[in-house]
Amino acid sequence: MSFEEQPIHRQLFARHVLAKAGVTDDPALLAAFARVAREDYLEPPPWFYNDFSRYRELASDDPMVLYQDMLVALDRTRHVNNGVPSLHASALNQLAIRPGERVAHLGAGTGYYSAILAELVGPSGHVLAVEYDPVLAARARDNLRDHANVEVVEGDATLLPDHEVDVIYANFALDHPPAAWIDNLAPGGRLLFPLGVPALDDAGKPLGASRMAGFLLVDRRDSGFGARFLQPVSFIWAEGQEPPPPGRHKGLEAAFRRRIAREVRQLRWRREAQDGEQEWYSEPDWGLSKAEP
């Protein structure tokens, strides 16, 4: 069905979300947000939303209350949520996904944004939706069963995709770009993920969330990899990872504290930094440079 044939509350929701995201001309994204029913990807009520300080119960079991620009809980015990729609709308607009493209959605949760991606790539495209948590993966598989262009995989999304794709959209934070993501990015491909450091408790144990994180957009070019930060974000930390050794993130923390992440223009990958390369952050085999690729 066309955008105009969708329920009026979903039309209004889509317009509100894109307007808040600053997206003025993306009819495909507008239609995708209107077509996908958010309640289909949540448990039955009661629903809980997060106001960035604590969870509060929505005092209604009418699905229309879900069509607000807010975090809705998937698993309150682990602070796993169906993310803020305007944040995802902004991200998907920046990725400029086209019909027929191959997309890997990593950290798919229960599949809501995977379904929106499926609308964007259309029947000729394909979405690989990867979720680490077995309960959420099972729910995503059930929720997306009628989407012939979506494959749901339960597994470690830092090791996938294992084949070439046009777009990688990761919805969890890491302190580095995994090799599977960069090496399997097709020419002209785009990767968007939250780069940051994990939040730790007083004993140095990871709390399962990120801090000092920013959405990093990487694009593959003939000359290398372009890179730029879009905006600060807060996401859950990648599951299934080894706890970082003490002091692991001092360099990355220092880079974020300089408050010049906006100057990043290039990802150095699988090579050493050259003399005179002005890098915002450096590791032996990768770095983020302020030089144009």
Buried (B, 14 or more C-beta within 10 A) or exposed (E): EEBEEBBEBBBBBBBBBBBBBEBEEBEBBBBBBBBBBBBEBBBEBEBBBBEEEEBEEBEEEEBBBBBBBBBBBBBEEBBBBBBBBBBBBBBBBBBBBEEEBBBBBBBBBBBBBBBBBBBBBBEEBBBBBBBBBEEBBBBBBEBBEEBEBBBBBBBBBBEBBEEEBBBBBBBBBBBBBBBBBBEBBBEEBBBBBBBBBBBBEEEEEBEBBBBBBBBBBBBBEEEBBBBBBBEBBBBBBBBEBEEBEEEEBEEBBEBBEEEEBEBBBBBBBEEEBEEEBEBBBBBEEBBBBBBEB
